[in-house]
Amino acid sequence: MTSAMKYGGDSFETGIIFNKHIGSANFISVSARAKCGEITCVTKKIQNNDVAELSLFARTTRKFTPSNPGIAFKLAVLKHLENNHGKLNNTLMFEDKQNSRYPVVRIMSLAFMLMLFAIIPPILVRPFWETNSFAISIIESFAAPSIVLTIIIVIFLLMGKNTNLAKYHGAEHMAIKCLRENKPLTLNNIKKYSPEDVRCGSCFLVSLLLASAIISVCIFSFTSVDSVIVRTLIRLASIPVSYIVIFVIMKITLRSDSTIAKIILNIICSIGIWLQRLVSIRYPDDAQLEVAIVGAKALLAIEKETNQRSR
């Protein structure tokens, strides 16, 4: 994996979490703007577990999961900000070492969420199976992605797309693009980039759901399966297969500079990009971009400091 792909991030209502995975370590920075207008930032290097310390399942799942801190750390950041008037300080708790169970927990939580959408569609369309198996298989298979997309859209619309969260999400993407191209972190440079990003988790999730639906359609179109349980198990089995397929395709296309690879990537991520534009991204103001610049510079600084110490 190239250095350009090692940056990641997450956003919240008042700031951004950046991370960069290099070898055996994760570098993390958190930057936020308090109500008084002050920007504060904290950084940390988290050591990854040695491969020898992990089980075979954990070693395997780690290859197919992001190395960002995750939702538990984000919740800790939000609680810290609430207790400190919106400001960050060194009392924010970081793990000194990445939890070896994190990749496993991440995949299991994702599988549990998707399992609900694998179980519901076959039950809903059961009365219509004898009508037209091909048409019903399409409706059944694409019901899951439709449900997920609808829920995501409703949640973001209820939250309000015009909130700072959407702006910080855009600023996060723009700053990471600037980092990937090793450009100086200035307002003028960051503003040259689009706030949408094919590497965003929304693109991966939508692509995963659609791939699973396509696999299910192909199976149900050429086989006669009248059992709700069997159809549900088939749909469940298609999820990890789709996960690996989409992960590998995106990894290969992101590493390639060829025109064909870019076309494939744009096709796979087109609906995810549309979803970002519709509900989760808004072009940031200078206020959000300034927070992104502080956090991104801090990330580079801690990486540089660590490298100098290791020499």
C-alpha positions as CSV (number, residue, x, y, z in Angstrom):
1,M,0.0,0.0,0.0
2,T,1.4,3.4,-1.0
3,S,2.0,6.2,1.4
4,A,-0.8,8.1,-0.2
5,M,-3.3,5.6,1.0
6,K,-2.3,5.6,4.6
7,Y,-4.1,8.7,5.7
8,G,-7.5,8.5,7.2
9,G,-9.8,10.6,9.3
10,D,-13.1,11.2,11.0
11,S,-15.1,14.4,11.7
12,F,-17.4,15.6,14.4
13,E,-19.4,18.8,15.1
14,T,-16.4,20.9,16.1
15,G,-13.4,19.3,14.6
16,I,-11.5,16.5,12.9
17,I,-9.5,13.4,13.8
18,F,-6.6,12.6,11.5
19,N,-4.6,9.4,11.4
20,K,-1.7,8.0,9.4
21,H,-0.7,4.3,9.5
22,I,3.0,3.6,8.9
23,G,4.4,0.2,9.5
24,S,3.9,-0.7,13.1
25,A,2.4,2.6,14.3
26,N,-0.6,4.8,14.0
27,F,-0.1,8.6,14.3
28,I,-3.2,10.4,15.4
29,S,-4.1,14.1,15.8
30,V,-7.3,15.6,17.0
31,S,-8.1,19.3,16.4
32,A,-11.2,21.2,17.4
33,R,-12.5,24.8,17.6
34,A,-14.1,25.8,20.9
35,K,-17.1,28.2,21.1
36,C,-14.7,31.0,22.0
37,G,-13.0,30.5,18.6
38,E,-9.8,29.0,20.0
39,I,-8.3,26.0,18.1
40,T,-6.8,23.3,20.2
41,C,-5.0,20.1,19.1
42,V,-3.6,16.9,20.7
43,T,-1.5,14.2,19.1
44,K,-0.4,10.7,19.9
45,K,1.6,7.8,18.4
46,I,-0.1,4.4,19.0
47,Q,1.9,1.3,18.6
48,N,0.3,-1.6,16.6
49,N,0.4,-5.1,17.9
50,D,3.1,-7.3,16.6
51,V,1.8,-9.9,14.2
52,A,3.0,-12.7,16.4
53,E,0.7,-11.5,19.2
54,L,-2.4,-11.9,17.1
55,S,-4.5,-14.9,16.4
56,L,-4.8,-16.2,12.8
57,F,-8.3,-14.7,12.6
58,A,-7.1,-11.3,13.9
59,R,-4.2,-11.3,11.5
60,T,-6.5,-12.1,8.6
61,T,-9.1,-9.5,9.5
62,R,-6.5,-6.8,10.1
63,K,-5.6,-6.9,6.4
64,F,-9.1,-6.0,5.4
65,T,-9.9,-3.4,8.1
66,P,-8.9,0.3,8.4
67,S,-6.4,1.2,11.1
68,N,-8.2,4.4,12.2
69,P,-9.0,4.7,16.0
70,G,-12.7,3.9,15.5
71,I,-16.0,4.9,17.1
72,A,-15.0,4.2,20.7
73,F,-12.2,6.8,20.4
74,K,-14.5,9.3,18.7
75,L,-17.0,9.0,21.6
76,A,-14.1,9.5,24.1
77,V,-13.1,12.7,22.2
78,L,-16.7,14.0,22.3
79,K,-17.0,13.3,26.0
80,H,-13.6,15.0,26.6
81,L,-14.7,18.1,24.8
82,E,-18.0,18.3,26.7
83,N,-16.1,18.2,30.0
84,N,-13.5,20.8,28.9
85,H,-15.6,23.6,27.4
86,G,-14.9,22.4,23.8
87,K,-11.2,22.5,24.2
88,L,-8.6,19.6,23.9
89,N,-5.8,19.0,26.3
90,N,-3.4,16.2,27.3
91,T,-6.0,14.6,29.6
92,L,-7.6,13.1,26.5
93,M,-7.0,9.3,26.9
94,F,-5.2,7.5,24.0
95,E,-4.4,3.8,24.0
96,D,-0.7,3.2,24.2
97,K,-1.1,0.2,22.0
98,Q,-3.8,-0.7,19.4
99,N,-6.3,-3.2,20.8
100,S,-5.7,-6.5,19.0
101,R,-9.4,-7.2,19.0
102,Y,-10.3,-4.0,17.1
103,P,-10.2,-5.4,13.6
104,V,-12.3,-8.4,14.7
105,V,-14.9,-6.3,16.5
106,R,-15.1,-3.9,13.5
107,I,-15.9,-6.7,11.1
108,M,-18.3,-8.4,13.5
109,S,-20.2,-5.1,14.2
110,L,-20.4,-4.5,10.4
111,A,-21.6,-8.1,9.8
112,F,-24.3,-7.7,12.5
113,M,-25.6,-4.5,11.0
114,L,-25.7,-6.0,7.5
115,M,-27.2,-9.2,8.8
116,L,-30.4,-7.3,9.7
117,F,-30.7,-6.2,6.1
118,A,-30.0,-9.7,4.8
119,I,-32.8,-11.2,7.0
120,I,-35.6,-8.6,6.3
121,P,-35.8,-8.6,2.5
122,P,-36.5,-12.4,2.0
123,I,-39.3,-12.2,4.6
124,L,-40.9,-9.2,2.9
125,V,-41.0,-10.7,-0.6
126,R,-41.9,-14.3,0.4
127,P,-45.6,-14.0,-0.7
128,F,-44.5,-13.0,-4.2
129,W,-41.8,-15.7,-5.0
130,E,-44.1,-17.7,-7.3
131,T,-45.0,-14.6,-9.4
132,N,-41.7,-14.0,-11.2
133,S,-38.6,-15.4,-9.7
134,F,-36.2,-13.2,-11.6
135,A,-38.1,-10.0,-10.9
136,I,-38.6,-10.9,-7.2
137,S,-34.9,-11.8,-6.8
138,I,-34.0,-8.3,-8.1
139,I,-36.4,-6.7,-5.7
140,E,-35.3,-8.8,-2.8
141,S,-31.6,-8.4,-3.4
142,F,-31.7,-4.6,-3.9
143,A,-34.1,-4.1,-1.0
144,A,-31.2,-4.2,1.5
145,P,-29.1,-1.5,-0.2
146,S,-32.3,0.6,-0.6
147,I,-33.1,0.3,3.1
148,V,-29.6,1.2,4.1
149,L,-29.4,4.2,1.8
150,T,-32.8,5.4,2.9
151,I,-31.9,5.2,6.6
152,I,-28.6,7.0,6.0
153,I,-30.3,9.8,4.1
154,V,-33.1,10.2,6.7
155,I,-30.5,10.3,9.6
156,F,-28.4,13.0,7.9
157,L,-31.5,15.0,6.8
158,L,-32.7,14.9,10.4
159,M,-29.3,16.0,11.7
160,G,-29.3,18.8,9.1
161,K,-26.8,18.8,6.2
162,N,-26.0,22.5,6.9
163,T,-24.5,21.7,10.3
164,N,-20.8,22.1,11.0
165,L,-20.4,18.3,10.9
166,A,-21.0,18.2,7.1
167,K,-18.5,21.1,6.7
168,Y,-15.8,19.4,8.9
169,H,-16.4,16.2,6.9
170,G,-15.6,18.1,3.7
171,A,-12.6,19.9,5.3
172,E,-11.3,16.5,6.5
173,H,-11.4,15.1,2.9
174,M,-9.8,18.2,1.4
175,A,-6.9,18.3,3.9
176,I,-6.2,14.5,3.4
177,K,-6.0,15.0,-0.3
178,C,-3.5,17.8,0.2
179,L,-1.5,15.5,2.5
180,R,-1.5,12.7,0.0
181,E,0.0,14.9,-2.7
182,N,2.6,16.4,-0.2
183,K,1.4,19.9,-0.9
184,P,2.0,22.7,1.7
185,L,-1.0,22.9,4.1
186,T,-2.3,26.4,3.2
187,L,-5.9,27.6,2.7
188,N,-5.2,28.3,-1.0
189,N,-3.8,24.8,-1.6
190,I,-6.6,23.0,0.3
191,K,-9.3,24.9,-1.5
192,K,-8.1,23.4,-4.8
193,Y,-9.5,20.0,-3.8
194,S,-13.0,18.7,-3.9
195,P,-14.7,17.8,-0.5
196,E,-15.9,14.5,-1.9
197,D,-13.6,11.5,-1.7
198,V,-13.8,8.0,-3.1
199,R,-11.9,6.7,-0.1
200,C,-14.7,7.7,2.3
201,G,-16.4,4.9,4.2
202,S,-19.7,5.8,2.6
203,C,-18.4,4.8,-0.9
204,F,-17.1,1.5,0.4
205,L,-20.4,0.7,2.3
206,V,-22.6,1.4,-0.7
207,S,-20.3,-0.5,-3.1
208,L,-20.4,-3.5,-0.7
209,L,-24.2,-3.5,-0.5
210,L,-24.5,-3.3,-4.3
211,A,-22.0,-6.0,-4.9
212,S,-23.8,-8.3,-2.4
213,A,-27.1,-7.5,-4.2
214,I,-25.7,-8.4,-7.6
215,I,-24.2,-11.7,-6.3
216,S,-27.6,-12.6,-4.8
217,V,-29.5,-11.8,-8.0
218,C,-27.1,-14.0,-10.0
219,I,-27.6,-16.9,-7.6
220,F,-31.4,-16.6,-7.2
221,S,-31.9,-16.2,-11.0
222,F,-30.4,-19.6,-11.8
223,T,-31.5,-21.6,-8.7
224,S,-34.8,-22.4,-7.2
225,V,-34.7,-21.7,-3.4
226,D,-38.0,-21.5,-1.6
227,S,-36.8,-21.5,1.9
228,V,-36.5,-18.1,3.7
229,I,-33.7,-19.5,5.9
230,V,-31.7,-20.7,2.9
231,R,-32.1,-17.5,1.0
232,T,-31.1,-15.5,4.0
233,L,-28.0,-17.7,4.5
234,I,-27.1,-17.2,0.9
235,R,-27.4,-13.4,1.2
236,L,-25.3,-13.5,4.4
237,A,-22.6,-15.5,2.7
238,S,-22.5,-13.0,-0.1
239,I,-21.6,-10.2,2.3
240,P,-18.0,-11.3,3.2
241,V,-17.4,-12.3,-0.4
242,S,-18.5,-8.9,-1.5
243,Y,-16.4,-7.2,1.2
244,I,-13.2,-8.9,0.1
245,V,-13.9,-8.3,-3.6
246,I,-14.7,-4.6,-3.2
247,F,-11.8,-4.1,-0.8
248,V,-9.3,-5.7,-3.3
249,I,-10.7,-3.8,-6.3
250,M,-10.6,-0.5,-4.6
251,K,-7.1,-1.1,-3.2
252,I,-5.8,-2.0,-6.7
253,T,-7.6,0.9,-8.5
254,L,-6.5,3.4,-5.9
255,R,-2.8,2.4,-6.4
256,S,-3.0,2.5,-10.1
257,D,-2.6,5.7,-12.3
258,S,-4.1,4.1,-15.4
259,T,-7.2,5.6,-17.0
260,I,-9.0,2.2,-16.9
261,A,-8.5,1.9,-13.2
262,K,-9.8,5.4,-12.6
263,I,-12.9,4.6,-14.7
264,I,-13.6,1.4,-12.7
265,L,-13.1,3.3,-9.4
266,N,-15.5,6.1,-10.5
267,I,-18.1,3.6,-11.5
268,I,-17.9,1.6,-8.2
269,C,-18.0,4.8,-6.1
270,S,-20.5,6.9,-8.1
271,I,-23.4,6.2,-5.8
272,G,-21.3,6.8,-2.8
273,I,-20.1,10.1,-4.1
274,W,-23.7,11.1,-4.9
275,L,-24.6,10.2,-1.3
276,Q,-21.8,12.4,0.0
277,R,-23.0,15.3,-2.1
278,L,-26.6,14.8,-1.1
279,V,-26.4,14.3,2.7
280,S,-23.0,14.1,4.4
281,I,-20.7,16.8,2.8
282,R,-20.9,20.5,2.5
283,Y,-18.2,22.8,1.2
284,P,-16.4,24.1,4.3
285,D,-15.8,27.7,5.3
286,D,-12.3,29.0,6.2
287,A,-13.1,28.3,9.9
288,Q,-13.4,24.5,9.3
289,L,-10.4,24.5,6.9
290,E,-8.2,26.2,9.5
291,V,-9.0,23.5,12.0
292,A,-8.2,20.9,9.4
293,I,-4.8,22.6,8.7
294,V,-3.9,22.7,12.4
295,G,-4.7,19.0,12.8
296,A,-3.0,17.9,9.6
297,K,0.2,19.9,10.5
298,A,0.2,18.4,13.9
299,L,0.0,14.9,12.4
300,L,3.0,15.6,10.2
301,A,4.9,17.1,13.2
302,I,4.5,14.1,15.4
303,E,5.5,11.8,12.6
304,K,8.6,13.9,12.0
305,E,9.5,14.0,15.7
306,T,9.1,10.2,16.0
307,N,11.4,9.7,13.0
308,Q,14.1,12.0,14.4
309,R,14.0,10.1,17.7
310,S,14.4,6.8,16.0
311,R,17.6,7.8,14.2
